[in-house]
Amino acid sequence: MALPIQSTPTYTTVLPSNGEEVKYRPFLVKEQKVLVMAREGENNKQIMDSVKTLIHAVTFEKVDANKLATIDLEWLFLKIRAVSVGETSKLVLKCNHDGCSGSIPFDLNIDEIEVKGEFPDDNKVMISDTVGVTVRPPSVKDTEGLEDLDPQLQAVEVVKRSMVNIFDQESIYNVDELNQKDIDEFFDNLTFAQLNLLGEWFDRIPKLSHTVEVTCEQCGNTREQTLEGIQSFF
């Protein structure tokens, strides 16, 4: 005789980037085990792969996490985690104050984490009087495979991958129709001022952010730390 299998409740949330409503369920014990193993491994790629697999499963296989904007993935994961194991996440920060090796455990209330910032009204960035670039918020897929790059080069690569088209007074060049060599050459010939104009658009994109005040029991130092990115809330 088969044992009874419990049904799970269904919840809905609205994605920050586009207002799309998504249905989801709590994750199950077998799915939590995968997350725990990924967290203990402290491998960012493994963590992200586990989160993407989880999101696909708990959204009834309706959401492809690779296509989500990064803020949407982070938002959805936190909402799923809150209904699955509770609103409190036990985290540990490293002190590093004046060489201190202490660890700072604290309880983070997930419901207090907010979306900070607003999406720019215009997704076209003019880098000269006649040339502009149409951009979009980076997707999860856009941020993959960059772990070994310098942080500044990571940022440039994300901008490249998040371009929709390049345009001037006469033509529009869709990025999907360009080869990587042409895209790289376009970026290599930008001035730093032009690159900064593009970077400023991405800097204004909303982020999930939460600032906490923590005190190290080992050295007594009290400081504020801003948590951003899914690894911070994992």
LOMI-173321 format. One record per residue (C-alpha): residue in three letters; x negated, z, y. Coordinates in steps of 0.05 Angstrom, whole numbers, padded with zeros to 5 digits, m for minus. Example, Ala and Ser with C-alpha at 12.3 -4.5 7.8 and 13.67 -1.06 7.14 Angstrom:
<atoms>
[atom 'ALA' [m00246 00156 m00090]]
[atom 'SER' [m00273 00143 m00021]]
</atoms>
This chain:
<atoms>
[atom 'MET' [00000 00000 00000]]
[atom 'ALA' [m00028 m00020 00068]]
[atom 'LEU' [m00040 00034 00119]]
[atom 'PRO' [m00002 00028 00185]]
[atom 'ILE' [m00041 m00005 00242]]
[atom 'GLN' [m00027 00022 00311]]
[atom 'SER' [m00005 m00025 00365]]
[atom 'THR' [m00041 m00022 00432]]
[atom 'PRO' [m00010 m00022 00502]]
[atom 'THR' [m00019 m00081 00549]]
[atom 'TYR' [m00042 m00075 00621]]
[atom 'THR' [m00049 m00124 00678]]
[atom 'THR' [m00098 m00129 00736]]
[atom 'VAL' [m00111 m00179 00792]]
[atom 'LEU' [m00180 m00210 00797]]
[atom 'PRO' [m00214 m00198 00864]]
[atom 'SER' [m00240 m00269 00874]]
[atom 'ASN' [m00177 m00309 00866]]
[atom 'GLY' [m00117 m00263 00857]]
[atom 'GLU' [m00105 m00287 00786]]
[atom 'GLU' [m00067 m00237 00742]]
[atom 'VAL' [m00099 m00221 00676]]
[atom 'LYS' [m00068 m00183 00617]]
[atom 'TYR' [m00112 m00139 00574]]
[atom 'ARG' [m00111 m00084 00522]]
[atom 'PRO' [m00157 m00025 00510]]
[atom 'PHE' [m00217 m00039 00466]]
[atom 'LEU' [m00217 m00013 00395]]
[atom 'VAL' [m00265 00034 00359]]
[atom 'LYS' [m00300 m00025 00325]]
[atom 'GLU' [m00310 m00059 00392]]
[atom 'GLN' [m00336 00004 00425]]
[atom 'LYS' [m00389 00010 00371]]
[atom 'VAL' [m00418 m00057 00394]]
[atom 'LEU' [m00420 m00034 00466]]
[atom 'VAL' [m00456 00031 00447]]
[atom 'MET' [m00508 m00007 00408]]
[atom 'ALA' [m00520 m00055 00466]]
[atom 'ARG' [m00527 00002 00515]]
[atom 'GLU' [m00576 00040 00472]]
[atom 'GLY' [m00618 m00023 00466]]
[atom 'GLU' [m00625 m00027 00543]]
[atom 'ASN' [m00629 m00103 00538]]
[atom 'ASN' [m00592 m00134 00597]]
[atom 'LYS' [m00577 m00199 00559]]
[atom 'GLN' [m00551 m00161 00499]]
[atom 'ILE' [m00507 m00118 00544]]
[atom 'MET' [m00478 m00178 00579]]
[atom 'ASP' [m00466 m00216 00514]]
[atom 'SER' [m00429 m00155 00487]]
[atom 'VAL' [m00387 m00148 00549]]
[atom 'LYS' [m00368 m00222 00548]]
[atom 'THR' [m00348 m00218 00475]]
[atom 'LEU' [m00307 m00156 00489]]
[atom 'ILE' [m00271 m00187 00548]]
[atom 'HIS' [m00252 m00248 00508]]
[atom 'ALA' [m00223 m00204 00453]]
[atom 'VAL' [m00184 m00155 00495]]
[atom 'THR' [m00153 m00209 00540]]
[atom 'PHE' [m00121 m00238 00477]]
[atom 'GLU' [m00174 m00293 00477]]
[atom 'LYS' [m00146 m00321 00543]]
[atom 'VAL' [m00206 m00307 00587]]
[atom 'ASP' [m00274 m00343 00581]]
[atom 'ALA' [m00321 m00292 00612]]
[atom 'ASN' [m00374 m00346 00626]]
[atom 'LYS' [m00326 m00378 00676]]
[atom 'LEU' [m00310 m00313 00712]]
[atom 'ALA' [m00341 m00298 00780]]
[atom 'THR' [m00390 m00241 00770]]
[atom 'ILE' [m00347 m00193 00811]]
[atom 'ASP' [m00286 m00210 00768]]
[atom 'LEU' [m00325 m00195 00704]]
[atom 'GLU' [m00348 m00128 00731]]
[atom 'TRP' [m00278 m00110 00757]]
[atom 'LEU' [m00244 m00129 00691]]
[atom 'PHE' [m00295 m00091 00649]]
[atom 'LEU' [m00285 m00027 00689]]
[atom 'LYS' [m00210 m00033 00685]]
[atom 'ILE' [m00214 m00043 00609]]
[atom 'ARG' [m00263 00015 00602]]
[atom 'ALA' [m00218 00062 00642]]
[atom 'VAL' [m00157 00051 00597]]
[atom 'SER' [m00199 00052 00534]]
[atom 'VAL' [m00242 00115 00540]]
[atom 'GLY' [m00221 00146 00607]]
[atom 'GLU' [m00236 00142 00681]]
[atom 'THR' [m00300 00183 00677]]
[atom 'SER' [m00366 00151 00658]]
[atom 'LYS' [m00426 00196 00643]]
[atom 'LEU' [m00488 00164 00674]]
[atom 'VAL' [m00561 00185 00682]]
[atom 'LEU' [m00604 00166 00741]]
[atom 'LYS' [m00679 00170 00745]]
[atom 'CYS' [m00706 00211 00803]]
[atom 'ASN' [m00774 00180 00819]]
[atom 'HIS' [m00780 00222 00882]]
[atom 'ASP' [m00855 00232 00897]]
[atom 'GLY' [m00870 00215 00825]]
[atom 'CYS' [m00818 00262 00795]]
[atom 'SER' [m00798 00242 00725]]
[atom 'GLY' [m00733 00280 00725]]
[atom 'SER' [m00666 00252 00702]]
[atom 'ILE' [m00601 00264 00740]]
[atom 'PRO' [m00538 00265 00698]]
[atom 'PHE' [m00472 00258 00734]]
[atom 'ASP' [m00400 00240 00722]]
[atom 'LEU' [m00375 00176 00756]]
[atom 'ASN' [m00301 00167 00769]]
[atom 'ILE' [m00288 00094 00756]]
[atom 'ASP' [m00225 00095 00798]]
[atom 'GLU' [m00268 00110 00859]]
[atom 'ILE' [m00307 00045 00853]]
[atom 'GLU' [m00283 m00005 00905]]
[atom 'VAL' [m00292 m00078 00922]]
[atom 'LYS' [m00335 m00078 00985]]
[atom 'GLY' [m00334 m00139 01032]]
[atom 'GLU' [m00291 m00200 01040]]
[atom 'PHE' [m00299 m00272 01018]]
[atom 'PRO' [m00321 m00318 01075]]
[atom 'ASP' [m00264 m00360 01104]]
[atom 'ASP' [m00303 m00424 01096]]
[atom 'ASN' [m00343 m00445 01035]]
[atom 'LYS' [m00381 m00499 01073]]
[atom 'VAL' [m00450 m00480 01101]]
[atom 'MET' [m00480 m00526 01153]]
[atom 'ILE' [m00555 m00525 01146]]
[atom 'SER' [m00565 m00575 01203]]
[atom 'ASP' [m00522 m00612 01253]]
[atom 'THR' [m00507 m00666 01202]]
[atom 'VAL' [m00519 m00637 01132]]
[atom 'GLY' [m00479 m00583 01097]]
[atom 'VAL' [m00470 m00552 01028]]
[atom 'THR' [m00404 m00532 00996]]
[atom 'VAL' [m00413 m00469 00953]]
[atom 'ARG' [m00371 m00423 00910]]
[atom 'PRO' [m00379 m00352 00884]]
[atom 'PRO' [m00429 m00351 00827]]
[atom 'SER' [m00400 m00347 00757]]
[atom 'VAL' [m00427 m00305 00700]]
[atom 'LYS' [m00457 m00368 00670]]
[atom 'ASP' [m00495 m00382 00735]]
[atom 'THR' [m00533 m00316 00729]]
[atom 'GLU' [m00557 m00324 00658]]
[atom 'GLY' [m00628 m00338 00635]]
[atom 'LEU' [m00661 m00315 00699]]
[atom 'GLU' [m00687 m00247 00676]]
[atom 'ASP' [m00760 m00268 00675]]
[atom 'LEU' [m00760 m00297 00745]]
[atom 'ASP' [m00782 m00262 00808]]
[atom 'PRO' [m00720 m00232 00844]]
[atom 'GLN' [m00727 m00280 00902]]
[atom 'LEU' [m00731 m00340 00855]]
[atom 'GLN' [m00671 m00313 00817]]
[atom 'ALA' [m00631 m00313 00882]]
[atom 'VAL' [m00651 m00385 00897]]
[atom 'GLU' [m00632 m00408 00827]]
[atom 'VAL' [m00564 m00375 00832]]
[atom 'VAL' [m00551 m00412 00898]]
[atom 'LYS' [m00571 m00477 00865]]
[atom 'ARG' [m00523 m00466 00808]]
[atom 'SER' [m00467 m00446 00854]]
[atom 'MET' [m00467 m00509 00896]]
[atom 'VAL' [m00406 m00555 00892]]
[atom 'ASN' [m00432 m00612 00934]]
[atom 'ILE' [m00480 m00633 00989]]
[atom 'PHE' [m00453 m00675 01046]]
[atom 'ASP' [m00473 m00710 01109]]
[atom 'GLN' [m00436 m00753 01160]]
[atom 'GLU' [m00432 m00811 01112]]
[atom 'SER' [m00429 m00786 01040]]
[atom 'ILE' [m00411 m00728 00994]]
[atom 'TYR' [m00458 m00717 00935]]
[atom 'ASN' [m00425 m00678 00879]]
[atom 'VAL' [m00475 m00632 00845]]
[atom 'ASP' [m00445 m00647 00776]]
[atom 'GLU' [m00466 m00719 00785]]
[atom 'LEU' [m00538 m00703 00807]]
[atom 'ASN' [m00597 m00692 00762]]
[atom 'GLN' [m00637 m00628 00765]]
[atom 'LYS' [m00698 m00663 00794]]
[atom 'ASP' [m00657 m00686 00855]]
[atom 'ILE' [m00628 m00616 00865]]
[atom 'ASP' [m00697 m00584 00861]]
[atom 'GLU' [m00725 m00634 00910]]
[atom 'PHE' [m00669 m00620 00959]]
[atom 'PHE' [m00684 m00545 00956]]
[atom 'ASP' [m00759 m00555 00960]]
[atom 'ASN' [m00751 m00591 01026]]
[atom 'LEU' [m00707 m00538 01059]]
[atom 'THR' [m00737 m00495 01113]]
[atom 'PHE' [m00735 m00420 01105]]
[atom 'ALA' [m00683 m00417 01160]]
[atom 'GLN' [m00638 m00465 01123]]
[atom 'LEU' [m00646 m00427 01058]]
[atom 'ASN' [m00629 m00363 01094]]
[atom 'LEU' [m00564 m00395 01120]]
[atom 'LEU' [m00544 m00408 01048]]
[atom 'GLY' [m00566 m00338 01027]]
[atom 'GLU' [m00525 m00306 01081]]
[atom 'TRP' [m00461 m00336 01052]]
[atom 'PHE' [m00475 m00305 00985]]
[atom 'ASP' [m00495 m00239 01016]]
[atom 'ARG' [m00425 m00234 01046]]
[atom 'ILE' [m00390 m00242 00979]]
[atom 'PRO' [m00353 m00178 00959]]
[atom 'LYS' [m00388 m00132 00909]]
[atom 'LEU' [m00366 m00074 00867]]
[atom 'SER' [m00403 m00017 00899]]
[atom 'HIS' [m00403 00058 00898]]
[atom 'THR' [m00450 00107 00934]]
[atom 'VAL' [m00463 00174 00903]]
[atom 'GLU' [m00502 00235 00926]]
[atom 'VAL' [m00544 00266 00871]]
[atom 'THR' [m00592 00324 00866]]
[atom 'CYS' [m00650 00326 00817]]
[atom 'GLU' [m00653 00394 00781]]
[atom 'GLN' [m00727 00384 00767]]
[atom 'CYS' [m00753 00373 00838]]
[atom 'GLY' [m00692 00393 00880]]
[atom 'ASN' [m00690 00327 00919]]
[atom 'THR' [m00621 00305 00942]]
[atom 'ARG' [m00609 00232 00957]]
[atom 'GLU' [m00556 00179 00961]]
[atom 'GLN' [m00557 00120 00913]]
[atom 'THR' [m00513 00058 00915]]
[atom 'LEU' [m00491 00033 00848]]
[atom 'GLU' [m00480 m00042 00841]]
[atom 'GLY' [m00477 m00089 00781]]
[atom 'ILE' [m00447 m00079 00713]]
[atom 'GLN' [m00509 m00045 00685]]
[atom 'SER' [m00502 00010 00737]]
[atom 'PHE' [m00432 00027 00713]]
[atom 'PHE' [m00445 00017 00638]]
</atoms>
